[in-house]
Amino acid sequence: MIDPKKHIDIVGIVISIYNTFQSPIPSILYNNSKLWERRKKENPELKLPSMREVIDSVRDRVMNINKEYNLSIPLKSELCSVMHMTTEYDETVMVGKDGEKGEEEWEEMIVYIEPDDENLNKICFVRVDEDGIPEKDVKGKANIVQFLVDIENLIFYVVKCARFVGENYKANYNNIGIKKAIARTLEAFGIKGEMQEKLSFFDEMVYSDFRYYQLVNDESHDTMTKVYLVFWDFSDLPF
């Protein structure tokens, strides 16, 4: 059984970041520290960005990914499943679902996201033959592999920027520790509570050669499917 603490709702994190950046970020985070000023003066070749430039770059990236995928519209999957892909990032993924005998069956598919008439981002599954040719035309569709890569890259970037701004925040206010300064910055960026606790697993997973995702219908919202990045013991692959 997968430890739920090692499930990361990656789309939910990005939506939280997006919603947070709809409002002003606390002005206290924009103040460049004396340490930053000294580093910038002593190392001009580094071209250190200001806190405003960093925060604005996060906002721009978040707005761009929402423009690309319209995350304000819920995701809804045709089926609940587990998806597996390697870091080669092919267009196809291995999709696992419960078979008739209760055993998990795996099948190679192309998975894409497409808005439907019910104002949902529908997650669609298309079988491929032995030569990797899909049963129907998927040209121009938003492949879920690219979607997941973009989501993960955004989280990675936001966390990196939060650490940069958090270190500057710590330099301005010596009465707090570096961990607390970074935690407060992450919270200001929309990564809060349990989301922060799972970042160590996220760091571990994004550097792995494999990815597992679990599509789970939200019990509190019958028109929404959550996409979890799952920490898995890769020594026990199912195929």
ABEGO torsion letter per residue (X at the ends): XBBAAABBBAAAAAAAAAAAAABBBBAAAABBBAAAAAAAAABAAAGBBBAAAAAAAAAAAAAAAAAAAGAABBBBBABBBBBBBBAAGBABBBBBBBBAAGBBBBBBBBBBBBBBAAGBBBBBBBBBBAAGBBABBABGBBBAAAAAAAAAAAAAAAAAAAAAAAAAAAAABAABBAAAAAAAAAAAAGBBEAAAAAAAAAAAAAABABBBBBBBBBAABAABBBBBBBBBBAABBAX
